[in-house]
Amino acid sequence: MKVGIPKEIKNNENRVGMTPAGVAELVHHGHEVYVQHTAGEGSGFSDAEYEKAGARILPTIEETYEVADMIVKVKEPIEPEYPLVKKGQIVFTYFHFACDKPLTDAMIASGGVCIAYETVQLPDRSLPLLIPMSEVAGRMAVINGAYYLQKTKGGKGKLLCGVPGVKPAKVLVLGGGVVGQAAARVAAGMGAQVVIADISLPLLRRLSAEMPANVVPLFSSRHNILRELPDVDIIVGSVLIPGDKAPRLITRDMLPMMQPGTVLVDVAIDQGGCFETSRPTTHSEPVYEIDGIVHYAVANIPGAVPNTSTIALTNATLKYALALADKGWVQACKDDPSLSKGLNIVDGKVVFKAVADVFGLPYEEMAL
């Protein structure tokens, strides 16, 4: 199979779809890999490294899409890429269709085979291709939240860990999944007072046993969240419903209950966000204020640490990319029900129910 690795063109997205090590594995399996010129530079990988791994370097994104049977990338195609996706071409990436109708419409029109990293799901309901980036995003959410808590950045002027004789800051983490746990551990490690909220009692029991002493698990209800708002300093929104829009847990009318300079970090922005006042931001313009509350809603948080992120992502995706290349998408999905859950749009049909339901589109169950 001919596999294309284009350069990411989303704002400040420095990750790349595959490392040279991943390319070498595909080549070892007998596949041809085409990498766009400088695609890996932002992650610290040169064209020479890809060539040494067996890839061929192409000068433009158009040539990379044109030659490839399968495109492997990081972020969803954006508008300039829409016409580049060909009928029958596999596009293996993070799509997050449920919060992007133009992207959904464009991929339906393309006739491509859209396999979304974020909906590949194991029998235990874990999301193996979302986990590595969730681990990065959860850690970065607290680091960035602490940064914008500085007075010079619009925050309250608090040091997350405090100092002897001064209380540490308080961090509320909404959602006890991979992102939430990563955020809570980093916040706790930095010395903050942490509350992590979730609706699963078994999960809360496990978090109570496993988390550091300065992390308090809390049942997530509107009443309990409201009680935390008056003295919270950072809120990390990390609630995820695979393939569907995130629930809005912090509404506009809650903002006045917080002190000015409180920082909201919406890690769920890729799925529409779990704060009503969230809108996607970029690494070049990451924050905005509403009612004195600082909002950080960068849609590609791991893109700020692309070397770590690209290596972690390739470690997770390579197994599936090899299966798709070795067997073709139909057989690979037949052999692996987890991978088949990644199918979202195929040949102009929406085959992932949550996406169809969000936009009121016809849903067609995928028969393999």
Secondary structure, 3 states (H helix, E strand, C coil): CEEEECCCCCCCCCCCCCCHHHHHHHHHCCCEEEEECCCCHHHCCCHHHHHHCCCEEECCHHHHHHHCCEEECCCCCCHHHHHHCCCCCEEEECCCHHHCHHHHHHHHHHCCEEEEHHHCCCCCCCCCCCHHHHHHHHHHHHHHHHHHCCHHHCCCCCCCCCECCECCCEEEEECCCHHHHHHHHHHHHCCCEEEEEECCHHHHHHHHHHCCCCEEEEECCHHHHHHHHHHCCEEEECCCCCCCCCCCCECHHHHHHCCCCCEEEEHHHHHCCCECCCCCECCCCCEEEECCEEEECECCHHHHCHHHHHHHHHHHHHHHHHHHHHHCHHHHHHHCHHHHCCEEEECCEECCHHHHHHHCCCECCCCC
